Every structure is written in structure tokens, then in C-alpha cells.
């Protein structure tokens, strides 16, 4: 983020908008839909939960629809006055960066705190966290880092795709393409 800001002069708001939209659309709204579609006992949730194929399709398309709609909202509403292409990259960095912080950062911070003697929840929970931390090898940490770097690149690319959809009505088809690509990657 710092490197991109120095290189382009992009506003911090572009990064923040990406992070904010990720939290709102992926962490809040998408999870609300999961509670409705998977958390309640009904015919739809029973079908989805009984089929690995349906569950995979549901999860992949839910992520694609919510995250790409969040990007579209971000570019159309929060960043509507920013017409620099560097805005799309900054948004992607903010979106992907927040995902890294929430997925890997919190997990590794919890493990680090537990390893430092901080009690996290019950004694059993802390013991489980420590066991998980001890199972991490250099290779698994490297794989996790590679996966997150790849995900960041995908987030930046998808942000650029949705940015073009938001800025040019003739390229609005980039938005559903972004949803499909996101679902495919997931």
C-alpha cells in the first residue's frame, strides 16, 4: 500500500474503500445470507448441505457475487469521483489486504499470543491453539504466504475488471465476468 501510494499518489481513501467494502459485503452481508441459506432448517439448506457439489457452487458463487458487488458499489458510490486507473489497484490492495489481515493475520496473532503465554478462552482452547501453532512448518507457512500473494494479485485483477465496468457502460459485462472468474478461482 505504501509503495503504491508513493508511486502513484493515490488517495488513502481508495485503499480504505477496498477494505471497507470487503468487510461490509464479504464479512457482514455474505455471512447474513449464509445464515439464511445454510443456518436455518429448510429444503434449500438441506439440499445444499447434503451435496458437496451444490455446497461448492453455492460457496463459490456467494463469494463472487458479494465481493464483486462490493467492488462495483465501491467504484460507483465511494470512489465515483476518482477516475484514475491507479484507483483500481489501490482498491484491490485494500480489499485483499483486509482479507489477509482477517484470515491469516488474526489466526497467526492468536497463535503468537498463545505461544507467549496469553490465555485465550478456556485452557482447552489455548492448548488447541498451541497444538495448531506447533503443527505449522516452514513449508506450510510458505504455502500460506504463496496462496495469499496469489489471492492479492487476483483481487487486484478483479478490481481492475470491475473498475472498467463501473466507469464504462459499454464494458458493464466485465462485472459478471468478474463474478464468474471469482467463483472459478474459489
Beta strands, then each sheet from edge to edge (+ up, - down):
end
